[in-house]
Amino acid sequence: MEWDWAFVWQIFPTLVEGVKITILATLLGSVLAAFVGLGIALARRSSNRILSRSVSFAAEFIRGTPLLVQLYFIFYVLPDIGILLAPLVAGVIGLGLHYGTYTAEVYRAGIDNVPRGQWEAAKACNLSARQTWMHIIIPQALPPMIPALANYFIAMFKETPLLSAITVLELMNQAKSVANSSYRYIEPITMVGAFFLAISLVAVFALRWLERRYGRVET
């Protein structure tokens, strides 16, 4: 089968629509993962052992099971108990929860890296726990974490083809639909790879800038 440029231009708008959904799912999933990860990191530091251990167990369980299984559970199993979610919503929740357990470890490392003297200084100034976290700890812990968080978000972007399993019309699902209807696979699947490569390269350059700006590049 020979490459057909006319067919490529014919399917290009359809694939671009898939790219938009892929990017949207990644952005929304990244925001959710950032908040979920922070919540897990803070809960695991709680003096309440029941809370900290329960959250730790849940995080380890999610991190230890495949994302695809979690997506199937959210989209196909939850409706059995009355929780019906749109495909994109289910996909974003799945991505956010799964990667939230990884970003939690980044938050943990960043928080632990804040000098102990900062905690003692906040206590000496009679700052509340909320003031200590919001004005002392998080502002110092966050900048070094940015490159690692960005790395996970790039990984999330590469995982978005799994959303096709729950009927999200992202890039891979659009390409499969085109291929199944035209019986031509070389152009749509190659274009999927080209789109992912192009966006990933842009993201990698952005990550390198973040590493130079907020962290140190390891050689």
C-alpha positions in Angstrom: 0.0 0.0 0.0 1.5 3.3 -1.1 1.4 6.6 0.9 -1.5 8.8 -0.3 -1.0 12.5 0.4 -4.5 13.3 -0.8 -6.0 10.9 1.8 -3.8 12.5 4.4 -5.2 16.0 3.7 -8.7 14.5 3.7 -8.4 13.0 7.2 -6.3 15.8 8.6 -9.2 17.9 10.0 -10.6 14.8 11.8 -7.2 14.0 13.4 -6.8 17.6 14.5 -10.2 17.3 16.3 -8.7 14.3 18.1 -5.6 16.2 19.0 -7.7 18.9 20.6 -9.5 16.3 22.8 -6.1 14.7 23.6 -4.6 18.0 24.7 -7.8 18.9 26.7 -7.8 15.6 28.5 -4.1 16.0 29.3 -4.5 19.6 30.7 -7.6 18.7 32.8 -6.0 15.5 34.0 -2.8 17.4 34.9 -4.7 20.0 37.0 -6.6 17.2 38.8 -3.4 15.2 39.4 -1.7 18.3 40.8 -4.5 18.8 43.4 -5.0 15.1 44.1 -1.2 14.7 44.6 -1.0 17.6 47.0 -4.0 16.3 48.9 -2.4 12.8 49.2 0.9 14.3 50.3 -0.7 16.4 53.0 -3.0 13.6 54.2 0.0 11.2 54.5 1.7 13.7 56.8 -1.4 14.0 59.1 -1.0 13.1 62.7 -4.3 11.1 62.4 -3.0 7.6 61.7 -6.3 6.3 60.4 -6.3 9.1 57.8 -2.7 8.8 56.8 -2.7 5.0 56.6 -5.9 4.9 54.7 -4.7 7.4 52.1 -1.4 5.7 51.8 -3.1 2.3 51.2 -5.4 3.9 48.5 -2.5 5.6 46.8 -0.4 2.4 46.7 -3.4 0.5 45.4 -4.0 3.0 42.6 -0.3 3.2 41.7 0.0 -0.6 41.7 -2.8 -1.3 39.3 -2.8 -0.5 35.5 -4.4 2.8 34.3 -6.4 0.9 31.7 -8.1 -1.2 34.4 -8.9 1.9 36.4 -10.5 3.5 33.3 -12.6 0.5 32.7 -13.7 0.5 36.4 -14.7 4.2 36.3 -16.5 4.0 33.0 -18.0 0.6 33.0 -18.3 -0.5 36.6 -19.4 2.7 38.4 -22.7 2.9 36.3 -23.7 -0.4 38.0 -23.9 1.6 41.3 -25.6 4.6 39.7 -22.5 6.7 38.9 -22.7 7.4 35.2 -20.0 9.6 33.7 -19.3 11.0 30.2 -16.4 9.3 28.5 -14.1 12.4 28.7 -15.0 13.1 32.3 -14.3 9.5 33.2 -11.0 9.7 31.3 -9.9 12.9 33.0 -10.8 11.4 36.5 -8.8 8.3 35.7 -5.8 10.2 34.5 -5.9 12.6 37.4 -6.3 9.9 40.1 -3.6 7.7 38.6 -1.0 10.3 38.1 -2.0 12.1 41.3 -0.5 9.2 43.3 2.8 9.8 41.5 2.8 13.6 41.9 2.1 12.9 45.6 5.7 11.5 45.8 7.1 14.6 44.1 5.2 16.8 46.7 6.5 14.6 49.5 10.1 14.9 48.4 9.7 18.7 47.9 8.2 19.2 51.3 10.8 17.1 53.0 13.5 19.2 51.3 12.4 22.4 53.1 14.9 23.0 55.9 13.6 22.1 59.3 14.5 25.6 60.5 11.7 27.0 58.4 9.1 25.0 60.3 10.6 26.2 63.6 10.7 29.8 62.5 7.1 29.6 61.5 6.2 28.2 64.9 8.3 30.8 66.7 6.3 33.5 64.8 3.0 31.9 66.0 1.8 31.2 62.5 -1.1 28.8 62.2 -0.8 25.5 60.4 -2.6 27.0 57.3 -0.3 30.1 57.3 2.8 27.9 57.6 1.8 25.8 54.7 0.5 28.6 52.4 3.2 31.2 53.1 6.3 29.3 54.2 6.4 25.7 53.1 4.6 25.4 49.8 6.3 28.5 48.2 9.7 27.0 49.0 8.9 23.4 48.1 7.1 24.1 44.8 9.8 25.5 42.5 12.2 22.5 42.7 9.2 20.2 42.0 8.1 21.8 38.8 10.4 19.9 36.4 9.5 16.5 38.0 5.8 17.4 37.8 6.1 18.5 34.2 7.8 15.2 33.4 4.8 13.3 34.8 2.4 15.4 32.7 4.3 14.6 29.6 4.0 10.9 30.5 0.3 11.5 31.0 0.0 12.9 27.5 1.6 9.8 26.1 -1.0 7.6 28.0 -4.0 9.4 26.5 -4.5 6.7 23.7 -5.8 4.5 26.5 -8.8 6.7 26.6 -9.9 5.2 23.3 -10.8 2.1 25.3 -13.7 4.1 27.0 -14.8 5.7 23.7 -13.2 9.1 24.2 -12.7 10.6 20.7 -9.1 11.5 21.2 -6.4 11.2 18.6 -6.0 7.5 18.6 -9.7 6.8 18.5 -10.2 9.2 15.6 -7.4 7.5 13.7 -8.9 4.0 14.4 -12.3 5.2 13.2 -10.8 6.6 10.0 -8.7 3.4 9.4 -11.7 1.1 10.0 -13.9 3.0 7.6 -11.4 3.4 4.8 -9.3 0.2 5.3 -6.2 2.3 5.1 -4.0 2.2 8.2 -0.6 3.5 7.2 -1.6 7.2 6.9 -3.8 7.6 10.0 -1.6 5.6 12.4 1.6 7.3 11.0 -0.1 10.7 11.5 -0.9 9.7 15.1 2.8 9.0 15.7 3.8 12.3 14.0 1.4 14.3 16.1 2.5 12.7 19.4 6.2 13.2 18.4 5.7 16.9 17.5 3.8 17.7 20.7 6.2 15.7 22.8 9.2 17.4 21.4 7.7 20.8 22.2 6.9 19.6 25.7 10.5 18.2 26.2 12.0 21.6 25.2 9.7 23.3 27.7 10.7 20.7 30.3 14.4 21.4 29.7 13.7 25.1 30.2 11.9 24.4 33.5 14.9 22.3 34.6 17.3 25.1 33.9 15.0 27.6 35.5 13.9 25.7 38.6 16.1 22.7 39.0 19.4 21.2 38.0 19.8 19.0 34.9 21.4 15.7 35.7 24.2 14.6 33.5 
